[in-house]
Amino acid sequence: MKVAYILNTPNAANYKVGSMILPQLESGNHGVDVLGIFFFDDNCFMLREGDPKGERLAAIAKEKGILLMMCDQCAIQRGLATGEAGEAEVTGVAEGVSVGCFPDLYAALAPNPPDQVISL
């Protein structure tokens, strides 16, 4: 099964992804193919350059082809992107992280759509 995660509750990135999903991805026993993770609100902070969990997630995402995308407006508000919504560019985040809005997420996942979208 192929899944995509949307992180929209407080501490979802640090706790649910960083402490549960990330170790499973690293050990190869998560049980599904993760196609993408979309970060909202303060969950974006996990993707800061130098954040230990964010750097580990970026490395496994690169290895497995997992999309890591932050909400552009959330990232701009937190200093993790510059520019305007719809045309923002990341700054100071782990390698491979992008920003966008739902249309960008849909376009990125369209060639290989998930079977399930899970909101955490």
Backbone torsions as a table, in degrees:
resi	resn	phi	psi	omega
1	MET	NA	144.2	178.9
2	LYS	-109.3	131.5	-178.8
3	VAL	-128.6	158.4	168.5
4	ALA	-128.6	141.7	179.5
5	TYR	-108.2	139.6	171.7
6	ILE	-117.7	119.9	-175.6
7	LEU	-98.7	98.7	-175.8
8	ASN	-125.0	7.8	175.0
9	THR	-111.9	152.4	-179.2
10	PRO	-56.1	138.2	175.7
11	ASN	68.3	11.1	178.6
12	ALA	-62.2	-40.1	-178.4
13	ALA	-67.8	-52.0	-176.4
14	ASN	-65.6	-48.8	-173.9
15	TYR	-87.0	-60.0	-173.0
16	LYS	-68.9	-43.1	178.4
17	VAL	-83.9	-53.1	-173.7
18	GLY	-65.5	-34.6	-176.4
19	SER	-101.4	-19.0	-178.2
20	MET	-116.8	-60.9	-173.3
21	ILE	-69.4	-45.6	-178.6
22	LEU	-57.4	-50.0	177.7
23	PRO	-59.9	-35.1	177.7
24	GLN	-67.4	-41.0	177.0
25	LEU	-62.3	-42.3	-178.9
26	GLU	-65.7	-35.3	-178.7
27	SER	-90.0	-4.9	176.5
28	GLY	79.1	20.1	-179.0
29	ASN	-123.8	31.7	178.7
30	HIS	-72.0	-28.1	172.6
31	GLY	94.9	-12.1	177.0
32	VAL	-140.5	164.4	173.4
33	ASP	-89.1	119.5	177.8
34	VAL	-89.7	119.8	-178.9
35	LEU	-91.7	-31.5	-177.7
36	GLY	-166.0	157.1	174.8
37	ILE	-133.9	125.4	-178.4
38	PHE	-110.7	125.2	-171.6
39	PHE	-105.7	128.0	174.6
40	PHE	-113.6	157.9	170.4
41	ASP	52.4	-140.8	-176.2
42	ASP	-68.8	-10.9	174.3
43	ASN	-59.0	-25.3	178.7
44	CYS	-59.6	-30.4	-177.1
45	PHE	-58.9	-26.8	178.7
46	MET	-60.1	-25.7	-175.2
47	LEU	-89.7	5.9	176.8
48	ARG	-60.0	142.5	174.2
49	GLU	-56.9	129.3	178.9
50	GLY	92.9	-12.3	176.1
51	ASP	-69.0	123.9	-174.4
52	PRO	-57.1	-46.9	-179.8
53	LYS	-69.1	-39.7	178.7
54	GLY	-63.2	-40.5	178.7
55	GLU	-66.6	-40.9	176.8
56	ARG	-63.9	-42.9	178.7
57	LEU	-63.2	-42.6	178.8
58	ALA	-61.8	-38.6	179.8
59	ALA	-66.0	-45.4	-179.8
60	ILE	-70.5	-33.3	177.6
61	ALA	-64.0	-42.0	177.9
62	LYS	-63.0	-44.5	-179.2
63	GLU	-63.3	-40.2	-173.8
64	LYS	-102.1	0.6	179.4
65	GLY	71.4	35.4	179.9
66	ILE	-90.2	128.8	176.1
67	LEU	-73.7	128.4	172.0
68	LEU	-115.8	112.1	-176.3
69	MET	-132.2	134.4	175.0
70	MET	-101.4	147.0	170.1
71	CYS	-57.3	127.4	-175.2
72	ASP	-61.6	-43.3	-179.8
73	GLN	-67.1	-38.3	177.4
74	CYS	-63.5	-43.1	-179.0
75	ALA	-67.1	-41.1	178.2
76	ILE	-61.9	-46.3	-178.9
77	GLN	-61.8	-25.3	-177.0
78	ARG	-103.5	8.7	177.8
79	GLY	74.0	19.5	179.9
80	LEU	-102.5	2.6	175.6
81	ALA	-154.6	155.7	177.0
82	THR	-121.0	164.0	178.8
83	GLY	99.1	-157.7	-177.9
84	GLU	-113.1	156.8	175.4
85	ALA	-54.7	135.2	-177.9
86	GLY	93.1	-18.4	179.8
87	GLU	-141.9	27.4	-176.8
88	ALA	-77.1	156.6	175.6
89	GLU	-130.0	137.6	-178.2
90	VAL	-67.2	153.4	175.4
91	THR	-149.8	130.4	176.5
92	GLY	70.3	31.3	180.0
93	VAL	-118.8	166.6	179.3
94	ALA	-60.7	154.3	-178.4
95	GLU	-59.4	135.9	174.9
96	GLY	91.1	-5.0	-179.6
97	VAL	-79.8	138.9	177.5
98	SER	-123.0	171.2	175.4
99	VAL	-125.4	153.6	177.6
100	GLY	177.4	-173.3	178.4
101	CYS	-119.9	-179.6	-176.9
102	PHE	-52.6	-42.3	178.2
103	PRO	-59.0	-34.8	177.9
104	ASP	-69.7	-39.3	176.7
105	LEU	-62.5	-47.1	179.4
106	TYR	-59.4	-44.6	-178.8
107	ALA	-64.1	-40.4	-178.7
108	ALA	-67.6	-34.8	-178.0
109	LEU	-90.7	-12.4	-174.6
110	ALA	-57.4	-41.3	-178.5
111	PRO	-63.6	-25.0	-179.7
112	ASN	-143.5	74.8	-171.2
113	PRO	-68.8	148.8	177.6
114	PRO	-73.9	155.5	172.1
115	ASP	-79.5	-32.1	-179.1
116	GLN	-136.6	142.7	169.9
117	VAL	-113.8	123.3	-174.1
118	ILE	-115.2	124.5	178.2
119	SER	-95.4	124.7	179.4
120	LEU	-117.0	NA	NA
